[in-house]
């Protein structure tokens, strides 16, 4: 899906219905705009943060924030590559 939106004089945009539906958001919800390592911006619905998920997954070793950040970046980049190929 691809959509084009216009930025108003107040620097606001309106998300088209199909985008809101795809993100699963409604009025008042928050979205995140994230720049990937490839310089592409992604729009994502804001979800629970990692601290809310603490303890749900048991691992054999300590995982640092740097490990998590690297894994997320690698997964995001791999997903982007899959979409563009």
N, CA, C and O atoms as a Maestro MAE file, in Angstrom:
{
 s_m_m2io_version
 :::
 2.0.0
}

f_m_ct {
 s_m_title
 :::
 protein
 m_atom[340] {
  # First column is atom index #
  i_m_mmod_type
  r_m_x_coord
  r_m_y_coord
  r_m_z_coord
  i_m_residue_number
  s_m_chain_name
  s_m_pdb_residue_name
  s_m_pdb_atom_name
  i_m_atomic_number
  :::
  1 25 0.836 -1.165 0.000 1 A "UNK " " N  " 7
  2 3 0.000 0.000 0.000 1 A "UNK " " CA " 6
  3 2 0.888 1.237 0.000 1 A "UNK " " C  " 6
  4 15 1.941 1.264 0.638 1 A "UNK " " O  " 8
  5 25 0.456 2.239 -0.710 2 A "UNK " " N  " 7
  6 3 1.174 3.505 -0.763 2 A "UNK " " CA " 6
  7 2 0.155 4.627 -0.729 2 A "UNK " " C  " 6
  8 15 -0.868 4.557 -1.409 2 A "UNK " " O  " 8
  9 25 0.419 5.651 0.047 3 A "UNK " " N  " 7
  10 3 -0.475 6.800 0.144 3 A "UNK " " CA " 6
  11 2 0.347 8.072 0.159 3 A "UNK " " C  " 6
  12 15 1.476 8.094 0.651 3 A "UNK " " O  " 8
  13 25 -0.225 9.120 -0.379 4 A "UNK " " N  " 7
  14 3 0.393 10.436 -0.328 4 A "UNK " " CA " 6
  15 2 -0.504 11.339 0.494 4 A "UNK " " C  " 6
  16 15 -1.718 11.372 0.293 4 A "UNK " " O  " 8
  17 25 0.099 12.075 1.422 5 A "UNK " " N  " 7
  18 3 -0.665 13.006 2.257 5 A "UNK " " CA " 6
  19 2 -0.040 14.391 2.137 5 A "UNK " " C  " 6
  20 15 1.130 14.531 1.782 5 A "UNK " " O  " 8
  21 25 -0.835 15.401 2.438 6 A "UNK " " N  " 7
  22 3 -0.361 16.780 2.376 6 A "UNK " " CA " 6
  23 2 -0.109 17.285 3.791 6 A "UNK " " C  " 6
  24 15 -0.872 16.978 4.707 6 A "UNK " " O  " 8
  25 25 0.950 18.051 3.970 7 A "UNK " " N  " 7
  26 3 1.257 18.670 5.254 7 A "UNK " " CA " 6
  27 2 0.563 20.026 5.285 7 A "UNK " " C  " 6
  28 15 0.752 20.846 4.387 7 A "UNK " " O  " 8
  29 25 -0.247 20.263 6.329 8 A "UNK " " N  " 7
  30 3 -0.979 21.524 6.446 8 A "UNK " " CA " 6
  31 2 -0.056 22.641 6.922 8 A "UNK " " C  " 6
  32 15 1.106 22.407 7.257 8 A "UNK " " O  " 8
  33 25 -0.592 23.852 6.944 9 A "UNK " " N  " 7
  34 3 0.184 25.002 7.420 9 A "UNK " " CA " 6
  35 2 0.556 24.864 8.892 9 A "UNK " " C  " 6
  36 15 1.465 25.542 9.371 9 A "UNK " " O  " 8
  37 25 -0.147 23.987 9.610 10 A "UNK " " N  " 7
  38 3 0.171 23.723 11.020 10 A "UNK " " CA " 6
  39 2 1.068 22.493 11.163 10 A "UNK " " C  " 6
  40 15 1.213 21.952 12.259 10 A "UNK " " O  " 8
  41 25 1.670 22.052 10.052 11 A "UNK " " N  " 7
  42 3 2.559 20.880 10.027 11 A "UNK " " CA " 6
  43 2 1.864 19.607 10.486 11 A "UNK " " C  " 6
  44 15 2.466 18.776 11.166 11 A "UNK " " O  " 8
  45 25 0.609 19.455 10.117 12 A "UNK " " N  " 7
  46 3 -0.163 18.263 10.461 12 A "UNK " " CA " 6
  47 2 -0.492 17.490 9.190 12 A "UNK " " C  " 6
  48 15 -0.537 18.050 8.095 12 A "UNK " " O  " 8
  49 25 -0.721 16.187 9.363 13 A "UNK " " N  " 7
  50 3 -1.177 15.349 8.255 13 A "UNK " " CA " 6
  51 2 -2.419 14.593 8.706 13 A "UNK " " C  " 6
  52 15 -2.646 14.411 9.902 13 A "UNK " " O  " 8
  53 25 -3.214 14.158 7.747 14 A "UNK " " N  " 7
  54 3 -4.347 13.287 8.022 14 A "UNK " " CA " 6
  55 2 -4.041 11.936 7.397 14 A "UNK " " C  " 6
  56 15 -3.767 11.844 6.201 14 A "UNK " " O  " 8
  57 25 -4.089 10.889 8.213 15 A "UNK " " N  " 7
  58 3 -3.840 9.547 7.690 15 A "UNK " " CA " 6
  59 2 -5.091 9.048 6.984 15 A "UNK " " C  " 6
  60 15 -6.183 9.111 7.550 15 A "UNK " " O  " 8
  61 25 -4.954 8.554 5.761 16 A "UNK " " N  " 7
  62 3 -6.102 8.000 5.055 16 A "UNK " " CA " 6
  63 2 -6.679 6.801 5.820 16 A "UNK " " C  " 6
  64 15 -5.957 6.136 6.563 16 A "UNK " " O  " 8
  65 25 -7.979 6.524 5.639 17 A "UNK " " N  " 7
  66 3 -8.622 5.423 6.372 17 A "UNK " " CA " 6
  67 2 -7.901 4.089 6.227 17 A "UNK " " C  " 6
  68 15 -7.797 3.340 7.199 17 A "UNK " " O  " 8
  69 25 -7.401 3.775 5.032 18 A "UNK " " N  " 7
  70 3 -6.745 2.473 4.842 18 A "UNK " " CA " 6
  71 2 -5.439 2.394 5.634 18 A "UNK " " C  " 6
  72 15 -5.049 1.314 6.078 18 A "UNK " " O  " 8
  73 25 -4.766 3.522 5.810 19 A "UNK " " N  " 7
  74 3 -3.540 3.544 6.613 19 A "UNK " " CA " 6
  75 2 -3.889 3.382 8.087 19 A "UNK " " C  " 6
  76 15 -3.257 2.595 8.793 19 A "UNK " " O  " 8
  77 25 -4.900 4.129 8.560 20 A "UNK " " N  " 7
  78 3 -5.330 3.994 9.964 20 A "UNK " " CA " 6
  79 2 -5.755 2.565 10.254 20 A "UNK " " C  " 6
  80 15 -5.416 2.011 11.299 20 A "UNK " " O  " 8
  81 25 -6.491 1.973 9.338 21 A "UNK " " N  " 7
  82 3 -6.941 0.586 9.522 21 A "UNK " " CA " 6
  83 2 -5.745 -0.367 9.538 21 A "UNK " " C  " 6
  84 15 -5.672 -1.260 10.382 21 A "UNK " " O  " 8
  85 25 -4.813 -0.177 8.610 22 A "UNK " " N  " 7
  86 3 -3.629 -1.040 8.548 22 A "UNK " " CA " 6
  87 2 -2.777 -0.954 9.802 22 A "UNK " " C  " 6
  88 15 -2.194 -1.949 10.234 22 A "UNK " " O  " 8
  89 25 -2.705 0.240 10.386 23 A "UNK " " N  " 7
  90 3 -1.944 0.421 11.624 23 A "UNK " " CA " 6
  91 2 -2.742 0.006 12.852 23 A "UNK " " C  " 6
  92 15 -2.176 -0.222 13.921 23 A "UNK " " O  " 8
  93 25 -4.063 -0.091 12.695 24 A "UNK " " N  " 7
  94 3 -4.913 -0.428 13.838 24 A "UNK " " CA " 6
  95 2 -5.031 0.719 14.826 24 A "UNK " " C  " 6
  96 15 -5.110 0.494 16.034 24 A "UNK " " O  " 8
  97 25 -5.043 1.958 14.319 25 A "UNK " " N  " 7
  98 3 -5.119 3.120 15.198 25 A "UNK " " CA " 6
  99 2 -6.416 3.887 14.976 25 A "UNK " " C  " 6
  100 15 -7.032 3.819 13.913 25 A "UNK " " O  " 8
  101 25 -6.806 4.614 16.009 26 A "UNK " " N  " 7
  102 3 -7.969 5.493 15.944 26 A "UNK " " CA " 6
  103 2 -7.582 6.847 16.522 26 A "UNK " " C  " 6
  104 15 -6.459 7.029 16.994 26 A "UNK " " O  " 8
  105 25 -8.506 7.789 16.486 27 A "UNK " " N  " 7
  106 3 -8.247 9.138 16.993 27 A "UNK " " CA " 6
  107 2 -7.723 9.076 18.422 27 A "UNK " " C  " 6
  108 15 -8.274 8.366 19.264 27 A "UNK " " O  " 8
  109 25 -6.667 9.816 18.687 28 A "UNK " " N  " 7
  110 3 -6.084 9.864 20.025 28 A "UNK " " CA " 6
  111 2 -4.940 8.889 20.243 28 A "UNK " " C  " 6
  112 15 -4.164 9.051 21.185 28 A "UNK " " O  " 8
  113 25 -4.821 7.865 19.377 29 A "UNK " " N  " 7
  114 3 -3.705 6.925 19.494 29 A "UNK " " CA " 6
  115 2 -2.411 7.612 19.072 29 A "UNK " " C  " 6
  116 15 -2.433 8.637 18.390 29 A "UNK " " O  " 8
  117 25 -1.298 7.042 19.482 30 A "UNK " " N  " 7
  118 3 0.006 7.573 19.104 30 A "UNK " " CA " 6
  119 2 0.662 6.650 18.095 30 A "UNK " " C  " 6
  120 15 0.471 5.434 18.125 30 A "UNK " " O  " 8
  121 25 1.441 7.250 17.196 31 A "UNK " " N  " 7
  122 3 2.232 6.476 16.242 31 A "UNK " " CA " 6
  123 2 3.690 6.879 16.407 31 A "UNK " " C  " 6
  124 15 3.994 7.976 16.877 31 A "UNK " " O  " 8
  125 25 4.582 5.986 16.019 32 A "UNK " " N  " 7
  126 3 6.014 6.264 16.021 32 A "UNK " " CA " 6
  127 2 6.469 6.397 14.576 32 A "UNK " " C  " 6
  128 15 6.036 5.638 13.709 32 A "UNK " " O  " 8
  129 25 7.335 7.353 14.319 33 A "UNK " " N  " 7
  130 3 7.976 7.503 13.018 33 A "UNK " " CA " 6
  131 2 9.452 7.220 13.246 33 A "UNK " " C  " 6
  132 15 10.125 7.933 13.990 33 A "UNK " " O  " 8
  133 25 9.943 6.177 12.600 34 A "UNK " " N  " 7
  134 3 11.278 5.650 12.874 34 A "UNK " " CA " 6
  135 2 12.106 5.694 11.597 34 A "UNK " " C  " 6
  136 15 11.650 5.272 10.534 34 A "UNK " " O  " 8
  137 25 13.334 6.211 11.712 35 A "UNK " " N  " 7
  138 3 14.242 6.197 10.571 35 A "UNK " " CA " 6
  139 2 15.090 4.929 10.630 35 A "UNK " " C  " 6
  140 15 15.741 4.660 11.640 35 A "UNK " " O  " 8
  141 25 15.080 4.153 9.551 36 A "UNK " " N  " 7
  142 3 15.876 2.931 9.492 36 A "UNK " " CA " 6
  143 2 17.319 3.281 9.145 36 A "UNK " " C  " 6
  144 15 17.624 4.418 8.785 36 A "UNK " " O  " 8
  145 25 18.195 2.296 9.256 37 A "UNK " " N  " 7
  146 3 19.599 2.518 8.909 37 A "UNK " " CA " 6
  147 2 19.764 2.814 7.419 37 A "UNK " " C  " 6
  148 15 20.787 3.355 7.000 37 A "UNK " " O  " 8
  149 25 18.753 2.457 6.618 38 A "UNK " " N  " 7
  150 3 18.795 2.737 5.182 38 A "UNK " " CA " 6
  151 2 18.285 4.141 4.866 38 A "UNK " " C  " 6
  152 15 18.240 4.535 3.701 38 A "UNK " " O  " 8
  153 25 17.897 4.910 5.908 39 A "UNK " " N  " 7
  154 3 17.406 6.265 5.697 39 A "UNK " " CA " 6
  155 2 15.945 6.346 5.312 39 A "UNK " " C  " 6
  156 15 15.471 7.402 4.894 39 A "UNK " " O  " 8
  157 25 15.222 5.242 5.448 40 A "UNK " " N  " 7
  158 3 13.796 5.194 5.140 40 A "UNK " " CA " 6
  159 2 13.022 5.411 6.432 40 A "UNK " " C  " 6
  160 15 13.408 4.895 7.481 40 A "UNK " " O  " 8
  161 25 11.932 6.170 6.362 41 A "UNK " " N  " 7
  162 3 11.107 6.395 7.542 41 A "UNK " " CA " 6
  163 2 9.946 5.414 7.554 41 A "UNK " " C  " 6
  164 15 9.263 5.234 6.545 41 A "UNK " " O  " 8
  165 25 9.726 4.783 8.699 42 A "UNK " " N  " 7
  166 3 8.617 3.851 8.887 42 A "UNK " " CA " 6
  167 2 7.624 4.465 9.858 42 A "UNK " " C  " 6
  168 15 8.011 5.140 10.812 42 A "UNK " " O  " 8
  169 25 6.347 4.228 9.611 43 A "UNK " " N  " 7
  170 3 5.288 4.673 10.517 43 A "UNK " " CA " 6
  171 2 4.733 3.432 11.188 43 A "UNK " " C  " 6
  172 15 4.322 2.480 10.524 43 A "UNK " " O  " 8
  173 25 4.725 3.453 12.525 44 A "UNK " " N  " 7
  174 3 4.254 2.289 13.283 44 A "UNK " " CA " 6
  175 2 3.319 2.729 14.394 44 A "UNK " " C  " 6
  176 15 3.483 3.802 14.976 44 A "UNK " " O  " 8
  177 25 2.344 1.893 14.677 45 A "UNK " " N  " 7
  178 3 1.478 2.149 15.821 45 A "UNK " " CA " 6
  179 2 2.299 1.971 17.086 45 A "UNK " " C  " 6
  180 15 3.090 1.034 17.193 45 A "UNK " " O  " 8
  181 25 2.111 2.869 18.041 46 A "UNK " " N  " 7
  182 3 2.845 2.757 19.313 46 A "UNK " " CA " 6
  183 2 2.270 1.573 20.077 46 A "UNK " " C  " 6
  184 15 1.055 1.451 20.234 46 A "UNK " " O  " 8
  185 25 3.134 0.726 20.537 47 A "UNK " " N  " 7
  186 3 2.745 -0.453 21.318 47 A "UNK " " CA " 6
  187 2 3.429 -0.407 22.672 47 A "UNK " " C  " 6
  188 15 4.143 0.546 22.986 47 A "UNK " " O  " 8
  189 25 3.211 -1.427 23.460 48 A "UNK " " N  " 7
  190 3 3.852 -1.506 24.774 48 A "UNK " " CA " 6
  191 2 5.366 -1.412 24.623 48 A "UNK " " C  " 6
  192 15 5.925 -1.905 23.643 48 A "UNK " " O  " 8
  193 25 6.022 -0.791 25.576 49 A "UNK " " N  " 7
  194 3 7.474 -0.722 25.520 49 A "UNK " " CA " 6
  195 2 8.082 -1.976 26.145 49 A "UNK " " C  " 6
  196 15 7.375 -2.784 26.746 49 A "UNK " " O  " 8
  197 25 9.390 -2.129 25.998 50 A "UNK " " N  " 7
  198 3 10.059 -3.332 26.482 50 A "UNK " " CA " 6
  199 2 9.919 -3.525 27.982 50 A "UNK " " C  " 6
  200 15 9.814 -4.660 28.448 50 A "UNK " " O  " 8
  201 25 9.915 -2.445 28.744 51 A "UNK " " N  " 7
  202 3 9.829 -2.600 30.199 51 A "UNK " " CA " 6
  203 2 8.512 -3.246 30.612 51 A "UNK " " C  " 6
  204 15 8.453 -3.934 31.631 51 A "UNK " " O  " 8
  205 25 7.453 -3.031 29.829 52 A "UNK " " N  " 7
  206 3 6.172 -3.660 30.139 52 A "UNK " " CA " 6
  207 2 6.206 -5.160 29.851 52 A "UNK " " C  " 6
  208 15 5.380 -5.914 30.365 52 A "UNK " " O  " 8
  209 25 7.157 -5.586 29.033 53 A "UNK " " N  " 7
  210 3 7.256 -6.995 28.644 53 A "UNK " " CA " 6
  211 2 8.295 -7.761 29.456 53 A "UNK " " C  " 6
  212 15 8.482 -8.962 29.262 53 A "UNK " " O  " 8
  213 25 8.969 -7.060 30.366 54 A "UNK " " N  " 7
  214 3 10.044 -7.673 31.150 54 A "UNK " " CA " 6
  215 2 9.567 -8.958 31.825 54 A "UNK " " C  " 6
  216 15 8.497 -8.996 32.433 54 A "UNK " " O  " 8
  217 25 10.372 -9.997 31.707 55 A "UNK " " N  " 7
  218 3 10.086 -11.257 32.364 55 A "UNK " " CA " 6
  219 2 9.246 -12.226 31.550 55 A "UNK " " C  " 6
  220 15 9.065 -13.372 31.962 55 A "UNK " " O  " 8
  221 25 8.727 -11.799 30.404 56 A "UNK " " N  " 7
  222 3 7.885 -12.684 29.599 56 A "UNK " " CA " 6
  223 2 8.698 -13.743 28.867 56 A "UNK " " C  " 6
  224 15 8.201 -14.842 28.617 56 A "UNK " " O  " 8
  225 25 9.936 -13.426 28.523 57 A "UNK " " N  " 7
  226 3 10.795 -14.348 27.784 57 A "UNK " " CA " 6
  227 2 11.999 -14.694 28.654 57 A "UNK " " C  " 6
  228 15 12.676 -13.808 29.176 57 A "UNK " " O  " 8
  229 25 12.253 -15.970 28.800 58 A "UNK " " N  " 7
  230 3 13.402 -16.429 29.584 58 A "UNK " " CA " 6
  231 2 14.518 -16.836 28.628 58 A "UNK " " C  " 6
  232 15 14.312 -17.661 27.738 58 A "UNK " " O  " 8
  233 25 15.697 -16.254 28.817 59 A "UNK " " N  " 7
  234 3 16.854 -16.568 27.985 59 A "UNK " " CA " 6
  235 2 17.940 -17.206 28.837 59 A "UNK " " C  " 6
  236 15 17.965 -17.045 30.057 59 A "UNK " " O  " 8
  237 25 18.840 -17.934 28.178 60 A "UNK " " N  " 7
  238 3 19.931 -18.614 28.871 60 A "UNK " " CA " 6
  239 2 21.026 -17.660 29.337 60 A "UNK " " C  " 6
  240 15 21.864 -18.033 30.157 60 A "UNK " " O  " 8
  241 25 21.025 -16.436 28.821 61 A "UNK " " N  " 7
  242 3 22.077 -15.485 29.178 61 A "UNK " " CA " 6
  243 2 21.483 -14.084 29.285 61 A "UNK " " C  " 6
  244 15 20.365 -13.828 28.839 61 A "UNK " " O  " 8
  245 25 22.252 -13.195 29.881 62 A "UNK " " N  " 7
  246 3 21.854 -11.800 29.983 62 A "UNK " " CA " 6
  247 2 21.855 -11.171 28.593 62 A "UNK " " C  " 6
  248 15 22.772 -11.404 27.805 62 A "UNK " " O  " 8
  249 25 20.849 -10.391 28.297 63 A "UNK " " N  " 7
  250 3 20.764 -9.687 27.026 63 A "UNK " " CA " 6
  251 2 20.803 -8.194 27.320 63 A "UNK " " C  " 6
  252 15 19.981 -7.680 28.078 63 A "UNK " " O  " 8
  253 25 21.748 -7.514 26.723 64 A "UNK " " N  " 7
  254 3 21.890 -6.079 26.962 64 A "UNK " " CA " 6
  255 2 20.942 -5.289 26.062 64 A "UNK " " C  " 6
  256 15 20.389 -5.818 25.098 64 A "UNK " " O  " 8
  257 25 20.770 -4.038 26.393 65 A "UNK " " N  " 7
  258 3 19.969 -3.147 25.557 65 A "UNK " " CA " 6
  259 2 20.606 -3.035 24.175 65 A "UNK " " C  " 6
  260 15 19.900 -2.968 23.169 65 A "UNK " " O  " 8
  261 25 21.931 -3.015 24.125 66 A "UNK " " N  " 7
  262 3 22.619 -2.966 22.829 66 A "UNK " " CA " 6
  263 2 22.303 -4.196 21.987 66 A "UNK " " C  " 6
  264 15 22.108 -4.088 20.776 66 A "UNK " " O  " 8
  265 25 22.252 -5.383 22.634 67 A "UNK " " N  " 7
  266 3 21.869 -6.610 21.918 67 A "UNK " " CA " 6
  267 2 20.469 -6.465 21.341 67 A "UNK " " C  " 6
  268 15 20.246 -6.749 20.165 67 A "UNK " " O  " 8
  269 25 19.528 -6.024 22.165 68 A "UNK " " N  " 7
  270 3 18.145 -5.860 21.712 68 A "UNK " " CA " 6
  271 2 18.057 -4.864 20.567 68 A "UNK " " C  " 6
  272 15 17.397 -5.126 19.562 68 A "UNK " " O  " 8
  273 25 18.717 -3.728 20.715 69 A "UNK " " N  " 7
  274 3 18.696 -2.719 19.657 69 A "UNK " " CA " 6
  275 2 19.241 -3.276 18.349 69 A "UNK " " C  " 6
  276 15 18.679 -3.033 17.281 69 A "UNK " " O  " 8
  277 25 20.343 -4.027 18.437 70 A "UNK " " N  " 7
  278 3 20.946 -4.609 17.237 70 A "UNK " " CA " 6
  279 2 19.993 -5.616 16.590 70 A "UNK " " C  " 6
  280 15 19.815 -5.606 15.372 70 A "UNK " " O  " 8
  281 25 19.376 -6.493 17.410 71 A "UNK " " N  " 7
  282 3 18.449 -7.494 16.876 71 A "UNK " " CA " 6
  283 2 17.247 -6.833 16.203 71 A "UNK " " C  " 6
  284 15 16.821 -7.255 15.128 71 A "UNK " " O  " 8
  285 25 16.711 -5.810 16.832 72 A "UNK " " N  " 7
  286 3 15.556 -5.114 16.252 72 A "UNK " " CA " 6
  287 2 15.953 -4.452 14.935 72 A "UNK " " C  " 6
  288 15 15.219 -4.551 13.952 72 A "UNK " " O  " 8
  289 25 17.100 -3.782 14.903 73 A "UNK " " N  " 7
  290 3 17.561 -3.126 13.674 73 A "UNK " " CA " 6
  291 2 17.787 -4.142 12.560 73 A "UNK " " C  " 6
  292 15 17.417 -3.896 11.412 73 A "UNK " " O  " 8
  293 25 18.391 -5.280 12.891 74 A "UNK " " N  " 7
  294 3 18.632 -6.321 11.888 74 A "UNK " " CA " 6
  295 2 17.317 -6.883 11.358 74 A "UNK " " C  " 6
  296 15 17.174 -7.091 10.153 74 A "UNK " " O  " 8
  297 25 16.359 -7.129 12.243 75 A "UNK " " N  " 7
  298 3 15.061 -7.665 11.817 75 A "UNK " " CA " 6
  299 2 14.317 -6.651 10.957 75 A "UNK " " C  " 6
  300 15 13.714 -7.014 9.946 75 A "UNK " " O  " 8
  301 25 14.358 -5.381 11.356 76 A "UNK " " N  " 7
  302 3 13.679 -4.332 10.600 76 A "UNK " " CA " 6
  303 2 14.304 -4.194 9.218 76 A "UNK " " C  " 6
  304 15 13.588 -4.092 8.222 76 A "UNK " " O  " 8
  305 25 15.641 -4.191 9.148 77 A "UNK " " N  " 7
  306 3 16.317 -4.072 7.860 77 A "UNK " " CA " 6
  307 2 16.040 -5.276 6.970 77 A "UNK " " C  " 6
  308 15 15.853 -5.124 5.762 77 A "UNK " " O  " 8
  309 25 16.012 -6.468 7.552 78 A "UNK " " N  " 7
  310 3 15.713 -7.680 6.775 78 A "UNK " " CA " 6
  311 2 14.290 -7.626 6.231 78 A "UNK " " C  " 6
  312 15 14.051 -8.000 5.083 78 A "UNK " " O  " 8
  313 25 13.348 -7.164 7.044 79 A "UNK " " N  " 7
  314 3 11.956 -7.059 6.593 79 A "UNK " " CA " 6
  315 2 11.844 -6.033 5.474 79 A "UNK " " C  " 6
  316 15 11.112 -6.243 4.507 79 A "UNK " " O  " 8
  317 25 12.563 -4.930 5.600 80 A "UNK " " N  " 7
  318 3 12.545 -3.903 4.552 80 A "UNK " " CA " 6
  319 2 13.123 -4.462 3.255 80 A "UNK " " C  " 6
  320 15 12.579 -4.214 2.179 80 A "UNK " " O  " 8
  321 25 14.219 -5.214 3.346 81 A "UNK " " N  " 7
  322 3 14.829 -5.811 2.156 81 A "UNK " " CA " 6
  323 2 13.864 -6.782 1.487 81 A "UNK " " C  " 6
  324 15 13.784 -6.830 0.260 81 A "UNK " " O  " 8
  325 25 13.121 -7.566 2.297 82 A "UNK " " N  " 7
  326 3 12.143 -8.504 1.750 82 A "UNK " " CA " 6
  327 2 11.044 -7.763 0.995 82 A "UNK " " C  " 6
  328 15 10.599 -8.214 -0.061 82 A "UNK " " O  " 8
  329 25 10.606 -6.621 1.539 83 A "UNK " " N  " 7
  330 3 9.533 -5.854 0.911 83 A "UNK " " CA " 6
  331 2 9.972 -5.217 -0.393 83 A "UNK " " C  " 6
  332 15 9.163 -5.064 -1.308 83 A "UNK " " O  " 8
  333 25 11.234 -4.845 -0.493 84 A "UNK " " N  " 7
  334 3 11.706 -4.125 -1.677 84 A "UNK " " CA " 6
  335 2 12.296 -5.036 -2.742 84 A "UNK " " C  " 6
  336 15 12.642 -4.564 -3.825 84 A "UNK " " O  " 8
  337 25 12.417 -6.320 -2.464 85 A "UNK " " N  " 7
  338 3 13.003 -7.215 -3.477 85 A "UNK " " CA " 6
  339 2 11.940 -7.999 -4.197 85 A "UNK " " C  " 6
  340 15 12.252 -8.798 -5.079 85 A "UNK " " O  " 8
  :::
 }
 m_bond[339] {
  # First column is bond index #
  i_m_from
  i_m_to
  i_m_order
  :::
  1 1 2 1
  2 2 3 1
  3 3 4 2
  4 3 5 1
  5 5 6 1
  6 6 7 1
  7 7 8 2
  8 7 9 1
  9 9 10 1
  10 10 11 1
  11 11 12 2
  12 11 13 1
  13 13 14 1
  14 14 15 1
  15 15 16 2
  16 15 17 1
  17 17 18 1
  18 18 19 1
  19 19 20 2
  20 19 21 1
  21 21 22 1
  22 22 23 1
  23 23 24 2
  24 23 25 1
  25 25 26 1
  26 26 27 1
  27 27 28 2
  28 27 29 1
  29 29 30 1
  30 30 31 1
  31 31 32 2
  32 31 33 1
  33 33 34 1
  34 34 35 1
  35 35 36 2
  36 35 37 1
  37 37 38 1
  38 38 39 1
  39 39 40 2
  40 39 41 1
  41 41 42 1
  42 42 43 1
  43 43 44 2
  44 43 45 1
  45 45 46 1
  46 46 47 1
  47 47 48 2
  48 47 49 1
  49 49 50 1
  50 50 51 1
  51 51 52 2
  52 51 53 1
  53 53 54 1
  54 54 55 1
  55 55 56 2
  56 55 57 1
  57 57 58 1
  58 58 59 1
  59 59 60 2
  60 59 61 1
  61 61 62 1
  62 62 63 1
  63 63 64 2
  64 63 65 1
  65 65 66 1
  66 66 67 1
  67 67 68 2
  68 67 69 1
  69 69 70 1
  70 70 71 1
  71 71 72 2
  72 71 73 1
  73 73 74 1
  74 74 75 1
  75 75 76 2
  76 75 77 1
  77 77 78 1
  78 78 79 1
  79 79 80 2
  80 79 81 1
  81 81 82 1
  82 82 83 1
  83 83 84 2
  84 83 85 1
  85 85 86 1
  86 86 87 1
  87 87 88 2
  88 87 89 1
  89 89 90 1
  90 90 91 1
  91 91 92 2
  92 91 93 1
  93 93 94 1
  94 94 95 1
  95 95 96 2
  96 95 97 1
  97 97 98 1
  98 98 99 1
  99 99 100 2
  100 99 101 1
  101 101 102 1
  102 102 103 1
  103 103 104 2
  104 103 105 1
  105 105 106 1
  106 106 107 1
  107 107 108 2
  108 107 109 1
  109 109 110 1
  110 110 111 1
  111 111 112 2
  112 111 113 1
  113 113 114 1
  114 114 115 1
  115 115 116 2
  116 115 117 1
  117 117 118 1
  118 118 119 1
  119 119 120 2
  120 119 121 1
  121 121 122 1
  122 122 123 1
  123 123 124 2
  124 123 125 1
  125 125 126 1
  126 126 127 1
  127 127 128 2
  128 127 129 1
  129 129 130 1
  130 130 131 1
  131 131 132 2
  132 131 133 1
  133 133 134 1
  134 134 135 1
  135 135 136 2
  136 135 137 1
  137 137 138 1
  138 138 139 1
  139 139 140 2
  140 139 141 1
  141 141 142 1
  142 142 143 1
  143 143 144 2
  144 143 145 1
  145 145 146 1
  146 146 147 1
  147 147 148 2
  148 147 149 1
  149 149 150 1
  150 150 151 1
  151 151 152 2
  152 151 153 1
  153 153 154 1
  154 154 155 1
  155 155 156 2
  156 155 157 1
  157 157 158 1
  158 158 159 1
  159 159 160 2
  160 159 161 1
  161 161 162 1
  162 162 163 1
  163 163 164 2
  164 163 165 1
  165 165 166 1
  166 166 167 1
  167 167 168 2
  168 167 169 1
  169 169 170 1
  170 170 171 1
  171 171 172 2
  172 171 173 1
  173 173 174 1
  174 174 175 1
  175 175 176 2
  176 175 177 1
  177 177 178 1
  178 178 179 1
  179 179 180 2
  180 179 181 1
  181 181 182 1
  182 182 183 1
  183 183 184 2
  184 183 185 1
  185 185 186 1
  186 186 187 1
  187 187 188 2
  188 187 189 1
  189 189 190 1
  190 190 191 1
  191 191 192 2
  192 191 193 1
  193 193 194 1
  194 194 195 1
  195 195 196 2
  196 195 197 1
  197 197 198 1
  198 198 199 1
  199 199 200 2
  200 199 201 1
  201 201 202 1
  202 202 203 1
  203 203 204 2
  204 203 205 1
  205 205 206 1
  206 206 207 1
  207 207 208 2
  208 207 209 1
  209 209 210 1
  210 210 211 1
  211 211 212 2
  212 211 213 1
  213 213 214 1
  214 214 215 1
  215 215 216 2
  216 215 217 1
  217 217 218 1
  218 218 219 1
  219 219 220 2
  220 219 221 1
  221 221 222 1
  222 222 223 1
  223 223 224 2
  224 223 225 1
  225 225 226 1
  226 226 227 1
  227 227 228 2
  228 227 229 1
  229 229 230 1
  230 230 231 1
  231 231 232 2
  232 231 233 1
  233 233 234 1
  234 234 235 1
  235 235 236 2
  236 235 237 1
  237 237 238 1
  238 238 239 1
  239 239 240 2
  240 239 241 1
  241 241 242 1
  242 242 243 1
  243 243 244 2
  244 243 245 1
  245 245 246 1
  246 246 247 1
  247 247 248 2
  248 247 249 1
  249 249 250 1
  250 250 251 1
  251 251 252 2
  252 251 253 1
  253 253 254 1
  254 254 255 1
  255 255 256 2
  256 255 257 1
  257 257 258 1
  258 258 259 1
  259 259 260 2
  260 259 261 1
  261 261 262 1
  262 262 263 1
  263 263 264 2
  264 263 265 1
  265 265 266 1
  266 266 267 1
  267 267 268 2
  268 267 269 1
  269 269 270 1
  270 270 271 1
  271 271 272 2
  272 271 273 1
  273 273 274 1
  274 274 275 1
  275 275 276 2
  276 275 277 1
  277 277 278 1
  278 278 279 1
  279 279 280 2
  280 279 281 1
  281 281 282 1
  282 282 283 1
  283 283 284 2
  284 283 285 1
  285 285 286 1
  286 286 287 1
  287 287 288 2
  288 287 289 1
  289 289 290 1
  290 290 291 1
  291 291 292 2
  292 291 293 1
  293 293 294 1
  294 294 295 1
  295 295 296 2
  296 295 297 1
  297 297 298 1
  298 298 299 1
  299 299 300 2
  300 299 301 1
  301 301 302 1
  302 302 303 1
  303 303 304 2
  304 303 305 1
  305 305 306 1
  306 306 307 1
  307 307 308 2
  308 307 309 1
  309 309 310 1
  310 310 311 1
  311 311 312 2
  312 311 313 1
  313 313 314 1
  314 314 315 1
  315 315 316 2
  316 315 317 1
  317 317 318 1
  318 318 319 1
  319 319 320 2
  320 319 321 1
  321 321 322 1
  322 322 323 1
  323 323 324 2
  324 323 325 1
  325 325 326 1
  326 326 327 1
  327 327 328 2
  328 327 329 1
  329 329 330 1
  330 330 331 1
  331 331 332 2
  332 331 333 1
  333 333 334 1
  334 334 335 1
  335 335 336 2
  336 335 337 1
  337 337 338 1
  338 338 339 1
  339 339 340 2
  :::
 }
}
